[in-house]
Amino acid sequence: MKLKTYLFPLLVLAFLNCKAQKTTLNYESNHIKVEQLTKNTFRHISYLDTDDYGKVGCNGMIVIDNGEALIFDTPTNDKDSKELIDWVEKTLEYIVVGIIVTHFHSDCLGGLNEFHKREIPSYASFKTIELAKPNHEQIPQIGFDGYLEIKVGNKKVSNEFFGEGHTSDNIVSYFPSEKVLFGGCLIKKIDASKGYLGDANTNEWSNTVYAIKDKYKNAKVIIPGHGKPGGKDLLDYTIELFKSE
């Protein structure tokens, strides 16, 4: 009896641990990765071959609620976008109701055509749409000025332009329900270099990120454009990195 009494709670704990592990949904192939960050948010990662930095992992975000999904930034090409959308719809069993593009570079909209083929509406600031026109065959369909609040299921995500930094059009997206901020390439991972500055405004970069930090005081999870997510230390690191400019 004593042995059974001792083993029972251990078996319960083991069962609960296995159950908890199964609720975390991650995915990895040769082309993309998906990592669950919170109950309703994921980071998707695709890869861009560059001359200066080699093969670069590029982050995006997925937010889900009540049978619907929003994707923030496309994978870097249409083939990887297809794989990502298929995973969301077949594995998560959520309908993708929109794609939000955070700035005009290829690591944000390189896979946009696949979304349009599936009649998934795309959103971006008017400035992003204008900057994308000379360089991309596919451009976002629905523009907005400065701020857009978009619904997913029964929840909302805010998308806002705070100022120039990595580009003149970079926006960030915030999911208040779970305090997750997708900073895109405006936000740097810890110990990152300044990276590509061809379209940057380094004089305003720190001021822009400081304004984001001031507004989203409750943010807990920060997703940078490249590299590992973290907390508000990513905002502080980015501010300091460009402070002397």
N, C-alpha and C positions, 0 to 999 in steps of 0.2 A: 504493500500500500504506500509506503513512504517513497519508494522509487517511482511509482506512478504519479504521486503528488508532485514530485520533483520534476519529472519529465514533462508533464502537461503544460506548464507555463512556457517551457522552452519550445515545445512544438507550436504553441500559439504564436510566440514571437517569430519563429521561423516562417510560419505561414503568412503573417502580416508583412514581414520583410520581403518575401517573394512577391506578394501582391503589390506592395509599394513599388518594387522594381519594374513590374509589368506596366504600371501606369505611366512610366516615363517613356515617351516615344521619340526615339532617335532613328536616323537613317543615314546610310553611307554607301555610295557607289564609287566608281572610278572618276565620276564627274562632279557630283554634288554631295554635300552633307547637310543634314538637318539635326539641330540640337534643341531639345526642349529646355527653356529657361524658367518659365513659370507655368502655372496651370494652363493658361490660354495663349502663351506666346512662345515662339520658336525663332531661332536664328538659322537662316539658310546660308550656305557657303558654296560659291562656285569659283572658278579659277580663270584668271586672265593672264595670257602670255605677254610680257612686256620686254622691250629692249633694255631698259635701264635696271629693272628690278627682278627680272626672271619671271617665274610663275608665281602669281600673287593671288592669295585667297581673298575673296570679296564677299562681304557680309550683306545680308538683307534680313528682313523681319517678316514673320507671319503672325497674324492675330486671328483667333477664332472665337466664335460665340454662337450658340443656338443654331448650329447647322451652317453657318456662313464663315468664310475666311477672307481676309484681306492680306495681300502680299505687298511688301514695301521694297522697292527696287527689284528688277528682274535679275535672274542669273545672266551670265555674260553672253550667252548665245541662245538661239531658239531651241536647239536640241536639249539643252539643260533646262530651259523653261518648261518644255514638254514633260520632262522627267519630274520636275518639281510639282507642276500642276497635277499630274497623274497621281503622285504620292499623296497630295492633299486630298484629292477627291476619292481615291480608292482605299487608302489606308486610314486616313482620318475620317473619311466619309463626310467631308464638308464641301460646300459649293463655293468656289472662288468668285466673289462678287466685285472685285476690283483690284487694280494694281496702281500703287502710288510711286511715282518717280521723284527722287529727292534732288537730283541735279542732272545735268545734260551729258555727263560722261558715259562711256560704253559700259562701265561696270554697274550702271544703274538702269540702262534701257537697251542694252545689247540684245536681250531676248524678248523684246516687246512684240515682235511680229506674231509669236505663238499665242500671246494673250489676245491679240486682235483677231486672229484666225478663229478663236473659240468665242468671240464676241464678249470678251471680258473687258469692261470699260477701264480706261486708263486716265489717271489724274496727275497733273503737275502744275506748277505755277506758270503763269503766262510767260514769265521771263525764261523758264526752262524750255518751254515750247519754242520760243524764238531762237534760243541758242542752239537747240537741237536741229533746227531745220537745215542749216548748211551741211551738216555732217552725218545725218542719219536718214535712212529711207523711211523708217517708222518713227513717228513722233507721238507723244501723248495726245489724247483726244479732247480731254476736258480740262480747261484752264481755270485758275483762280488767282485772285490778287491777295498776296500776303498771308491769308489764313483760310483754312478749310477744315471743317469738322465733318467727319464721315462716319456713318453708322456701319457696324458689323454685328449682326444678330441684334441683341438688346443693348449693346454697349457702343461707345463712341471713341474715336481716335482723333486727336487734333494734329493738324499739320500746319507748320508756321515758319515764315521767313523772319529771321532775327537780324540779319545783316550779312555782309560778305565775309568770306574766309577762304575755304578751299576753292570755291568759285563764287561768282557774283550772284548765283541763283540758289545756293544750297539751303534746303529747308530741313527741319527735324520733325519727327513724328512721335507723339506721346500717347501712351495708353494708360489713362489715369486709374482704371480699375485695378491694374496690377503694378502700377508705378514703374512702367518700363519705357525708356526713352531710346528711340533709334536715332542716333546722331549722324549716321552716314559718315562720309569722308571728312566732314567738318570736325569730328571728334577723333582723337588719336588714342591708340592703345598705350598702356604704360611702356615706357622705354622706346617708343617709336621715334623714328627720325621725322623730319618735316615732310619728307616724301615729295611727290610731284607738285611743283609750284607754278606750272605754266599758265594756269588760269586763276591763280590765287591773289588775294588781297591780304598780304601778311601784316599790313599796318592795322587792319580792322579785325583780324582773326580773333585775338584775345578778347576784344570788346564784345564781339558777337557771342562767344561762348560764355562770357561773364553774364550777359543778358539772359541766356538760356538757363544758366545755373540759378540766377535770381528768380526766374519765373517758376521753374520746376524744382522747388525746394524739397518736395516729397519723393522725387525720383529715387528708386532703389537700384534698378538694373539699367546700365548704360551700354548700348551696343555701338561700337565704333564701326567705321567703314571697313576696316581691315583688322584682323586680330581678335584677341580674347575680350569678351565683355567684362565689365567690372561695375564698380559703384561710382559715386561722384568724384572719386580720385581721378577718373579719366578726364573729367571736366577741368579739374585743377591742373592736371599735367598738361593738357592742351593750352590752357591759359598761360602757364609759365613758359611753355615751349616757344610761344610767339610774342611774349611780353616785351622783349627787347627790340622787336622790329619797329 
